[in-house]
Amino acid sequence: MYLIGYDIGSSSIKAALVDVEKNITLKVAQHPETEMDIMAQQAGWAEQHPEEWWKNLCLATKKLLVETNVEPSSIKAIGISYQMHGLVVVDKDQKVLRPSIIWCDSRAVEIGNQALADLGKETCFKHSLNGPGNFTASKLKWVKENEPQVFDKIDKFMLPGDYVAMKMTGETQSTMSGLSEGVMWDFMENKPADFLLDYYGIDENKIPEIAPTLSIQGVLTANAANELGLKKGTPVSYRAGDQPNNAMSLGVIEPGEIAATGGTSGVVYGVVDKNIYDTQSRVNTFAHVNHTKSDPRLGVLLCINGAGIQYSWVKQQFASDGMTYDEMEDILSAVNVGSDGLRITPFGNGAERIFGNKNIGSHIFNLHFNRHQKAHFYRASLEGIAFSFVYGIEVLKELGLSVDVIKVGNDNLFRSPVFSNTIAALVNANIEVIETTGAVGAARAAGVGASIYQDLKEATGKLKTIKTYENVGTNASYQDAYQAWLRDVKKLLEDY
């Protein structure tokens, strides 16, 4: 018996097969091998064609089946993890009306800021735990204001995972956890956030049917099964945004547990059991995958848009053709902590929430032509990203979260000892690297939704920790380098 899980990222689509009886991950496949394009018609914009997600998902699935030789009939449930905060709009025939405005698009910042000013912080934060910000609801309002001919044709608006599930099942649905990540859920009233939708002039009928996050949400149609190479009638039994899903995949499901990931963006995610919010919107609170009104589980999410994308850019610009990240690690490890004074800020991927949605860009400081070489750029890039994590974790601590142990996956920036040791030293925490991925977690959660596992604890109960970066106390050289970087950031914010 097998479960299949998908991770719909902005870089690629991953598909994973989990063997239930053996409790192992059989295989993870990815498509495309190179990163998917992100369209940016204007500065601060970021769009993708949802049809490309579906095409690549089908290709990843077929690749997975060929490489494992698993019979489609033995796959008993499907789970979906997806890039958060995106907007997909479809007409009554389920035709996509425009490219998706994805998570790192900044065009709706001012719309959200104005909504917060008009509605008031007390209303927004007590009901939605967030300001409207640059989230899905505000992006839909942008379409209403700037593309009325598109808006008038909208039958339903969805998040990226809702679109993929629609392609699989023919059903237009969303979830409460999904609506909360779009800042469209009222936690006080336990229903869609009418106060915000009414303010934006958005008819609540445009919200899809709401399904539980862990439940059978439909089954594969004959057409979808044919395109995927799977069996008609296979249930889709889980969908969640990538960061709540990543946390769950790492076994972070109970209050006090912390997860992190260093992909294109960087995230630290802590689970709490009460309504916690930051009135400065530096971090955001959403429903976790196992949240219920009677037994709250909320995720406090710190997001740094410019993270792995900066290191990828540095690799493209400076590294030799064919050089791997492991080879870059070997080279940069010879450079001293602090990169001999070279400092880089990674904020070049759109507006950053931790800075009040300011788009301050990425900057290089203290470059000396006779001193700094490629290795310094590699290390300074990684350190700059690590320092941004530390900056954000200090915000989480202000809100009362304890960050003693951070659980991370083995498929992102945390594979770098330099990156991980920098964070561990500065936040006084142990970092546990766990052998799993978001796609694997989605597959396991699908088993819960399809009643193959009793609950998430059973589904994630045998995760393997493969490495721990120990908290060895704050090293003066790390602290000096961080404080110098912090002075750069504060000056940028003053000048913005």
VENRA-V875818 format. One record per residue. N is the residue number from 1. RES is the residue in one letter. PSI is psi in whole degrees, -180 to 180 (* if undefined). BURIAL is 1 if it has 24 or more other ideal C-beta (glycine too) atoms within 12 Angstrom, else 0. Layout:
n:N res:RES psi:PSI burial:BURIAL
n:N res:RES psi:PSI burial:BURIAL
This chain:
n:1 res:M psi:133 burial:1
n:2 res:Y psi:158 burial:1
n:3 res:L psi:144 burial:1
n:4 res:I psi:135 burial:1
n:5 res:G psi:148 burial:1
n:6 res:Y psi:146 burial:1
n:7 res:D psi:108 burial:1
n:8 res:I psi:91 burial:1
n:9 res:G psi:177 burial:1
n:10 res:S psi:-13 burial:1
n:11 res:S psi:-42 burial:1
n:12 res:S psi:172 burial:1
n:13 res:I psi:128 burial:1
n:14 res:K psi:143 burial:1
n:15 res:A psi:137 burial:1
n:16 res:A psi:141 burial:1
n:17 res:L psi:128 burial:1
n:18 res:V psi:129 burial:1
n:19 res:D psi:113 burial:1
n:20 res:V psi:-47 burial:1
n:21 res:E psi:-42 burial:0
n:22 res:K psi:-10 burial:0
n:23 res:N psi:46 burial:1
n:24 res:I psi:157 burial:0
n:25 res:T psi:118 burial:1
n:26 res:L psi:-44 burial:1
n:27 res:K psi:149 burial:1
n:28 res:V psi:128 burial:1
n:29 res:A psi:155 burial:1
n:30 res:Q psi:145 burial:1
n:31 res:H psi:138 burial:1
n:32 res:P psi:170 burial:0
n:33 res:E psi:-35 burial:0
n:34 res:T psi:165 burial:0
n:35 res:E psi:142 burial:1
n:36 res:M psi:150 burial:1
n:37 res:D psi:144 burial:0
n:38 res:I psi:123 burial:1
n:39 res:M psi:136 burial:0
n:40 res:A psi:86 burial:0
n:41 res:Q psi:-27 burial:0
n:42 res:Q psi:160 burial:0
n:43 res:A psi:133 burial:0
n:44 res:G psi:-5 burial:1
n:45 res:W psi:154 burial:1
n:46 res:A psi:118 burial:1
n:47 res:E psi:153 burial:1
n:48 res:Q psi:155 burial:1
n:49 res:H psi:119 burial:1
n:50 res:P psi:-32 burial:1
n:51 res:E psi:-29 burial:0
n:52 res:E psi:-37 burial:1
n:53 res:W psi:-47 burial:1
n:54 res:W psi:-44 burial:1
n:55 res:K psi:-47 burial:0
n:56 res:N psi:-32 burial:1
n:57 res:L psi:-43 burial:1
n:58 res:C psi:-43 burial:1
n:59 res:L psi:-39 burial:1
n:60 res:A psi:-39 burial:1
n:61 res:T psi:-47 burial:1
n:62 res:K psi:-39 burial:1
n:63 res:K psi:-43 burial:1
n:64 res:L psi:-43 burial:1
n:65 res:L psi:-39 burial:1
n:66 res:V psi:-43 burial:0
n:67 res:E psi:-23 burial:0
n:68 res:T psi:-20 burial:1
n:69 res:N psi:30 burial:0
n:70 res:V psi:138 burial:1
n:71 res:E psi:129 burial:0
n:72 res:P psi:-33 burial:1
n:73 res:S psi:-19 burial:0
n:74 res:S psi:-3 burial:0
n:75 res:I psi:117 burial:1
n:76 res:K psi:-11 burial:1
n:77 res:A psi:157 burial:1
n:78 res:I psi:133 burial:1
n:79 res:G psi:149 burial:1
n:80 res:I psi:125 burial:1
n:81 res:S psi:144 burial:1
n:82 res:Y psi:156 burial:1
n:83 res:Q psi:130 burial:1
n:84 res:M psi:165 burial:1
n:85 res:H psi:4 burial:1
n:86 res:G psi:166 burial:1
n:87 res:L psi:125 burial:1
n:88 res:V psi:132 burial:1
n:89 res:V psi:136 burial:1
n:90 res:V psi:157 burial:1
n:91 res:D psi:-173 burial:0
n:92 res:K psi:-18 burial:0
n:93 res:D psi:12 burial:0
n:94 res:Q psi:28 burial:1
n:95 res:K psi:132 burial:0
n:96 res:V psi:131 burial:1
n:97 res:L psi:-21 burial:1
n:98 res:R psi:163 burial:1
n:99 res:P psi:153 burial:1
n:100 res:S psi:134 burial:1
n:101 res:I psi:111 burial:1
n:102 res:I psi:-177 burial:1
n:103 res:W psi:-37 burial:1
n:104 res:C psi:10 burial:1
n:105 res:D psi:135 burial:1
n:106 res:S psi:7 burial:1
n:107 res:R psi:-23 burial:1
n:108 res:A psi:11 burial:1
n:109 res:V psi:-51 burial:1
n:110 res:E psi:-32 burial:0
n:111 res:I psi:-47 burial:1
n:112 res:G psi:-39 burial:1
n:113 res:N psi:-41 burial:1
n:114 res:Q psi:-39 burial:0
n:115 res:A psi:-42 burial:1
n:116 res:L psi:-42 burial:1
n:117 res:A psi:-41 burial:0
n:118 res:D psi:-41 burial:0
n:119 res:L psi:-28 burial:1
n:120 res:G psi:142 burial:0
n:121 res:K psi:-39 burial:0
n:122 res:E psi:-45 burial:0
n:123 res:T psi:-50 burial:1
n:124 res:C psi:-47 burial:1
n:125 res:F psi:-36 burial:1
n:126 res:K psi:-33 burial:0
n:127 res:H psi:-46 burial:1
n:128 res:S psi:-8 burial:1
n:129 res:L psi:6 burial:1
n:130 res:N psi:158 burial:1
n:131 res:G psi:160 burial:1
n:132 res:P psi:-32 burial:1
n:133 res:G psi:-151 burial:1
n:134 res:N psi:39 burial:1
n:135 res:F psi:-174 burial:1
n:136 res:T psi:-43 burial:1
n:137 res:A psi:-42 burial:1
n:138 res:S psi:-34 burial:1
n:139 res:K psi:-37 burial:1
n:140 res:L psi:-38 burial:1
n:141 res:K psi:-37 burial:1
n:142 res:W psi:-43 burial:1
n:143 res:V psi:-43 burial:1
n:144 res:K psi:-41 burial:1
n:145 res:E psi:-36 burial:0
n:146 res:N psi:-19 burial:0
n:147 res:E psi:62 burial:0
n:148 res:P psi:-30 burial:0
n:149 res:Q psi:-30 burial:0
n:150 res:V psi:-47 burial:1
n:151 res:F psi:-40 burial:1
n:152 res:D psi:-22 burial:0
n:153 res:K psi:-6 burial:0
n:154 res:I psi:125 burial:1
n:155 res:D psi:-47 burial:1
n:156 res:K psi:145 burial:1
n:157 res:F psi:148 burial:1
n:158 res:M psi:167 burial:1
n:159 res:L psi:164 burial:1
n:160 res:P psi:-42 burial:1
n:161 res:G psi:-31 burial:1
n:162 res:D psi:-39 burial:1
n:163 res:Y psi:-46 burial:1
n:164 res:V psi:-43 burial:1
n:165 res:A psi:-38 burial:1
n:166 res:M psi:-42 burial:1
n:167 res:K psi:-32 burial:1
n:168 res:M psi:-43 burial:1
n:169 res:T psi:-17 burial:1
n:170 res:G psi:1 burial:0
n:171 res:E psi:135 burial:1
n:172 res:T psi:107 burial:1
n:173 res:Q psi:161 burial:1
n:174 res:S psi:-172 burial:1
n:175 res:T psi:163 burial:1
n:176 res:M psi:-40 burial:1
n:177 res:S psi:-37 burial:1
n:178 res:G psi:-44 burial:1
n:179 res:L psi:-34 burial:1
n:180 res:S psi:-36 burial:1
n:181 res:E psi:-21 burial:1
n:182 res:G psi:5 burial:1
n:183 res:V psi:50 burial:1
n:184 res:M psi:20 burial:1
n:185 res:W psi:136 burial:1
n:186 res:D psi:106 burial:1
n:187 res:F psi:-26 burial:1
n:188 res:M psi:-38 burial:0
n:189 res:E psi:-9 burial:0
n:190 res:N psi:52 burial:0
n:191 res:K psi:171 burial:0
n:192 res:P psi:149 burial:1
n:193 res:A psi:82 burial:1
n:194 res:D psi:-37 burial:1
n:195 res:F psi:-37 burial:1
n:196 res:L psi:-44 burial:1
n:197 res:L psi:-41 burial:1
n:198 res:D psi:-42 burial:0
n:199 res:Y psi:-40 burial:1
n:200 res:Y psi:-7 burial:1
n:201 res:G psi:36 burial:0
n:202 res:I psi:122 burial:1
n:203 res:D psi:129 burial:0
n:204 res:E psi:-20 burial:0
n:205 res:N psi:-15 burial:0
n:206 res:K psi:-9 burial:1
n:207 res:I psi:132 burial:1
n:208 res:P psi:169 burial:1
n:209 res:E psi:141 burial:1
n:210 res:I psi:122 burial:1
n:211 res:A psi:151 burial:1
n:212 res:P psi:146 burial:1
n:213 res:T psi:-43 burial:1
n:214 res:L psi:91 burial:1
n:215 res:S psi:163 burial:1
n:216 res:I psi:113 burial:1
n:217 res:Q psi:11 burial:1
n:218 res:G psi:173 burial:1
n:219 res:V psi:159 burial:1
n:220 res:L psi:129 burial:1
n:221 res:T psi:166 burial:1
n:222 res:A psi:-41 burial:0
n:223 res:N psi:-45 burial:0
n:224 res:A psi:-42 burial:1
n:225 res:A psi:-39 burial:1
n:226 res:N psi:-43 burial:0
n:227 res:E psi:-35 burial:0
n:228 res:L psi:-26 burial:1
n:229 res:G psi:17 burial:1
n:230 res:L psi:-177 burial:1
n:231 res:K psi:133 burial:1
n:232 res:K psi:139 burial:0
n:233 res:G psi:-5 burial:0
n:234 res:T psi:128 burial:1
n:235 res:P psi:141 burial:1
n:236 res:V psi:114 burial:1
n:237 res:S psi:15 burial:1
n:238 res:Y psi:139 burial:1
n:239 res:R psi:142 burial:1
n:240 res:A psi:156 burial:1
n:241 res:G psi:154 burial:1
n:242 res:D psi:-36 burial:1
n:243 res:Q psi:-46 burial:1
n:244 res:P psi:-39 burial:1
n:245 res:N psi:-43 burial:1
n:246 res:N psi:-42 burial:1
n:247 res:A psi:-48 burial:1
n:248 res:M psi:-40 burial:1
n:249 res:S psi:-31 burial:1
n:250 res:L psi:4 burial:1
n:251 res:G psi:14 burial:1
n:252 res:V psi:95 burial:1
n:253 res:I psi:-11 burial:1
n:254 res:E psi:157 burial:1
n:255 res:P psi:138 burial:1
n:256 res:G psi:-9 burial:0
n:257 res:E psi:145 burial:1
n:258 res:I psi:135 burial:1
n:259 res:A psi:160 burial:1
n:260 res:A psi:156 burial:1
n:261 res:T psi:146 burial:1
n:262 res:G psi:74 burial:1
n:263 res:G psi:-142 burial:1
n:264 res:T psi:-47 burial:1
n:265 res:S psi:169 burial:1
n:266 res:G psi:141 burial:1
n:267 res:V psi:139 burial:1
n:268 res:V psi:134 burial:1
n:269 res:Y psi:117 burial:1
n:270 res:G psi:136 burial:1
n:271 res:V psi:133 burial:1
n:272 res:V psi:167 burial:1
n:273 res:D psi:21 burial:1
n:274 res:K psi:162 burial:0
n:275 res:N psi:103 burial:1
n:276 res:I psi:134 burial:1
n:277 res:Y psi:158 burial:1
n:278 res:D psi:112 burial:1
n:279 res:T psi:-11 burial:0
n:280 res:Q psi:-4 burial:0
n:281 res:S psi:27 burial:1
n:282 res:R psi:-33 burial:1
n:283 res:V psi:166 burial:1
n:284 res:N psi:151 burial:1
n:285 res:T psi:127 burial:1
n:286 res:F psi:165 burial:1
n:287 res:A psi:132 burial:1
n:288 res:H psi:171 burial:1
n:289 res:V psi:-25 burial:1
n:290 res:N psi:22 burial:1
n:291 res:H psi:137 burial:1
n:292 res:T psi:161 burial:0
n:293 res:K psi:-39 burial:0
n:294 res:S psi:-24 burial:0
n:295 res:D psi:78 burial:0
n:296 res:P psi:138 burial:1
n:297 res:R psi:107 burial:1
n:298 res:L psi:146 burial:1
n:299 res:G psi:121 burial:1
n:300 res:V psi:117 burial:1
n:301 res:L psi:122 burial:1
n:302 res:L psi:124 burial:1
n:303 res:C psi:132 burial:1
n:304 res:I psi:108 burial:1
n:305 res:N psi:-45 burial:1
n:306 res:G psi:96 burial:1
n:307 res:A psi:-103 burial:1
n:308 res:G psi:-27 burial:1
n:309 res:I psi:-33 burial:1
n:310 res:Q psi:-44 burial:1
n:311 res:Y psi:-37 burial:1
n:312 res:S psi:-42 burial:1
n:313 res:W psi:-45 burial:1
n:314 res:V psi:-41 burial:1
n:315 res:K psi:-45 burial:1
n:316 res:Q psi:-38 burial:0
n:317 res:Q psi:-32 burial:0
n:318 res:F psi:-30 burial:1
n:319 res:A psi:153 burial:1
n:320 res:S psi:154 burial:0
n:321 res:D psi:131 burial:0
n:322 res:G psi:-8 burial:0
n:323 res:M psi:137 burial:0
n:324 res:T psi:166 burial:0
n:325 res:Y psi:-33 burial:1
n:326 res:D psi:-38 burial:0
n:327 res:E psi:-37 burial:0
n:328 res:M psi:-39 burial:1
n:329 res:E psi:-43 burial:1
n:330 res:D psi:-41 burial:0
n:331 res:I psi:-47 burial:1
n:332 res:L psi:-22 burial:1
n:333 res:S psi:-19 burial:0
n:334 res:A psi:-10 burial:0
n:335 res:V psi:144 burial:1
n:336 res:N psi:153 burial:0
n:337 res:V psi:133 burial:1
n:338 res:G psi:-1 burial:1
n:339 res:S psi:36 burial:1
n:340 res:D psi:41 burial:1
n:341 res:G psi:-13 burial:1
n:342 res:L psi:131 burial:1
n:343 res:R psi:141 burial:1
n:344 res:I psi:134 burial:1
n:345 res:T psi:136 burial:1
n:346 res:P psi:21 burial:1
n:347 res:F psi:51 burial:1
n:348 res:G psi:27 burial:1
n:349 res:N psi:41 burial:1
n:350 res:G psi:-179 burial:1
n:351 res:A psi:138 burial:1
n:352 res:E psi:125 burial:1
n:353 res:R psi:-37 burial:1
n:354 res:I psi:-13 burial:1
n:355 res:F psi:29 burial:1
n:356 res:G psi:36 burial:1
n:357 res:N psi:24 burial:1
n:358 res:K psi:143 burial:1
n:359 res:N psi:80 burial:1
n:360 res:I psi:-9 burial:1
n:361 res:G psi:171 burial:1
n:362 res:S psi:143 burial:1
n:363 res:H psi:149 burial:1
n:364 res:I psi:129 burial:1
n:365 res:F psi:143 burial:1
n:366 res:N psi:37 burial:0
n:367 res:L psi:129 burial:0
n:368 res:H psi:120 burial:0
n:369 res:F psi:-30 burial:0
n:370 res:N psi:2 burial:0
n:371 res:R psi:-40 burial:0
n:372 res:H psi:135 burial:1
n:373 res:Q psi:-174 burial:0
n:374 res:K psi:-43 burial:1
n:375 res:A psi:-36 burial:1
n:376 res:H psi:-38 burial:1
n:377 res:F psi:-40 burial:1
n:378 res:Y psi:-50 burial:1
n:379 res:R psi:-43 burial:1
n:380 res:A psi:-34 burial:1
n:381 res:S psi:-49 burial:1
n:382 res:L psi:-43 burial:1
n:383 res:E psi:-41 burial:1
n:384 res:G psi:-39 burial:1
n:385 res:I psi:-44 burial:1
n:386 res:A psi:-41 burial:1
n:387 res:F psi:-35 burial:1
n:388 res:S psi:-34 burial:1
n:389 res:F psi:-46 burial:1
n:390 res:V psi:-43 burial:1
n:391 res:Y psi:-46 burial:1
n:392 res:G psi:-38 burial:1
n:393 res:I psi:-32 burial:1
n:394 res:E psi:-33 burial:1
n:395 res:V psi:-45 burial:1
n:396 res:L psi:-40 burial:1
n:397 res:K psi:-37 burial:1
n:398 res:E psi:-35 burial:0
n:399 res:L psi:1 burial:1
n:400 res:G psi:4 burial:0
n:401 res:L psi:140 burial:1
n:402 res:S psi:125 burial:0
n:403 res:V psi:81 burial:1
n:404 res:D psi:-35 burial:0
n:405 res:V psi:129 burial:1
n:406 res:I psi:124 burial:1
n:407 res:K psi:133 burial:1
n:408 res:V psi:160 burial:1
n:409 res:G psi:172 burial:1
n:410 res:N psi:31 burial:1
n:411 res:D psi:28 burial:1
n:412 res:N psi:-159 burial:1
n:413 res:L psi:-26 burial:1
n:414 res:F psi:-5 burial:1
n:415 res:R psi:-18 burial:1
n:416 res:S psi:119 burial:1
n:417 res:P psi:-38 burial:1
n:418 res:V psi:-47 burial:1
n:419 res:F psi:-51 burial:1
n:420 res:S psi:-42 burial:1
n:421 res:N psi:-33 burial:1
n:422 res:T psi:-47 burial:1
n:423 res:I psi:-47 burial:1
n:424 res:A psi:-41 burial:1
n:425 res:A psi:-36 burial:1
n:426 res:L psi:-25 burial:1
n:427 res:V psi:2 burial:1
n:428 res:N psi:54 burial:1
n:429 res:A psi:153 burial:1
n:430 res:N psi:141 burial:1
n:431 res:I psi:116 burial:1
n:432 res:E psi:121 burial:1
n:433 res:V psi:122 burial:1
n:434 res:I psi:140 burial:1
n:435 res:E psi:89 burial:1
n:436 res:T psi:172 burial:1
n:437 res:T psi:169 burial:1
n:438 res:G psi:-39 burial:1
n:439 res:A psi:-39 burial:1
n:440 res:V psi:-44 burial:1
n:441 res:G psi:-40 burial:1
n:442 res:A psi:-38 burial:1
n:443 res:A psi:-46 burial:1
n:444 res:R psi:-41 burial:1
n:445 res:A psi:-34 burial:1
n:446 res:A psi:-34 burial:1
n:447 res:G psi:-32 burial:1
n:448 res:V psi:-46 burial:1
n:449 res:G psi:-29 burial:1
n:450 res:A psi:10 burial:1
n:451 res:S psi:26 burial:0
n:452 res:I psi:-39 burial:1
n:453 res:Y psi:153 burial:1
n:454 res:Q psi:-40 burial:0
n:455 res:D psi:180 burial:0
n:456 res:L psi:-30 burial:1
n:457 res:K psi:-41 burial:0
n:458 res:E psi:-41 burial:0
n:459 res:A psi:-34 burial:1
n:460 res:T psi:13 burial:1
n:461 res:G psi:-13 burial:0
n:462 res:K psi:38 burial:0
n:463 res:L psi:147 burial:1
n:464 res:K psi:123 burial:0
n:465 res:T psi:120 burial:0
n:466 res:I psi:-14 burial:0
n:467 res:K psi:148 burial:0
n:468 res:T psi:127 burial:0
n:469 res:Y psi:113 burial:1
n:470 res:E psi:143 burial:0
n:471 res:N psi:111 burial:0
n:472 res:V psi:14 burial:0
n:473 res:G psi:155 burial:0
n:474 res:T psi:119 burial:0
n:475 res:N psi:136 burial:0
n:476 res:A psi:-36 burial:0
n:477 res:S psi:-38 burial:0
n:478 res:Y psi:-45 burial:1
n:479 res:Q psi:-41 burial:0
n:480 res:D psi:-44 burial:0
n:481 res:A psi:-41 burial:1
n:482 res:Y psi:-43 burial:1
n:483 res:Q psi:-36 burial:0
n:484 res:A psi:-44 burial:1
n:485 res:W psi:-42 burial:1
n:486 res:L psi:-38 burial:1
n:487 res:R psi:-39 burial:0
n:488 res:D psi:-47 burial:1
n:489 res:V psi:-44 burial:1
n:490 res:K psi:-37 burial:0
n:491 res:K psi:-40 burial:0
n:492 res:L psi:-42 burial:1
n:493 res:L psi:-36 burial:0
n:494 res:E psi:-35 burial:0
n:495 res:D psi:-11 burial:0
n:496 res:Y psi:* burial:0
